[in-house]
Amino acid sequence: MSEKEEGIEVEGTVEEALAGGMYRIAIDKGPKVLAYASGKMKKFHIRIVPGDRVKVELSPYDLTRGRITFRDK
């Protein structure tokens, strides 16, 4: 995102993998969001499975959608 549109970074747990590369994430102390894997994660074939801890970057315009930027081990 550009400097003007800084994303909000939060952590959560992957609840389920949906069709089309989308994931339902349960945010710590927050609602559930719909997220997709970032470009680098797709490029390097980083696998995301339910139960993984992830960092999600939320759009300041729509807090129900985001992009997964990091998967914890």
N, C-alpha and C positions, 0 to 999 in steps of 0.2 A: 504494500500500500504506500501511497505517497506520504510525505511529511504532514500534509494537511489532513489526511484521513488515517491517523494512527489507529491501529487495532487495539482492542482490549484483550490482554493475555490472561487466561485463567487455566486452572488445572481441573481434570476430571477423569472419569473412568468410562471406558467403552462398554456400553450395555449390549448393543447388537450391531451386526453388520447388515446393511440393507443393500438392495440391488443398485447397480450403477456406481459402485464405489463410495456410497454414502454410509455414514455411521451415526448411531444415536449415542450421544455422550451425556452422562449424568455429571453435571458440574458440581464441585464442592460448594455447599451452601448456596445453591441456586437451582434454576430450572434445568430441564433437559434441552439439549440443543442438537441440531442436525448439522453434521460437519463432513467435509471431504478431506482427503490426504493432499498435502501441498505437492507442488511439482517435483521438488527434490526427493520427496519420499516415494513418489511414483517412479522417478527416474532410476533410483537405486533399489527398487523392489523391496521396500521396507514393509513387512507384513504387519498388519494390525488385526488383533483378534479380541473378542470380548474378554473383559477383565484387565486389559492393559491400562496403565496410567498414561495419560497424554496431556500435552499442552495444546490449548486451542486458542486461536486468535479470532476474536469476535469482531464483527463490523460494528462501528458506532451507530450505524443507521438501523440495523436489524439484529437484535441481541438473541434471536432464536437460530441463527445460522452462523457457521464459522468454518475455519480451516485448521486442520491438525498440523502443527508445525514440529512436534517432537514427541517421540514415544520413549517413556522410561522403561528400564529393564525390570 
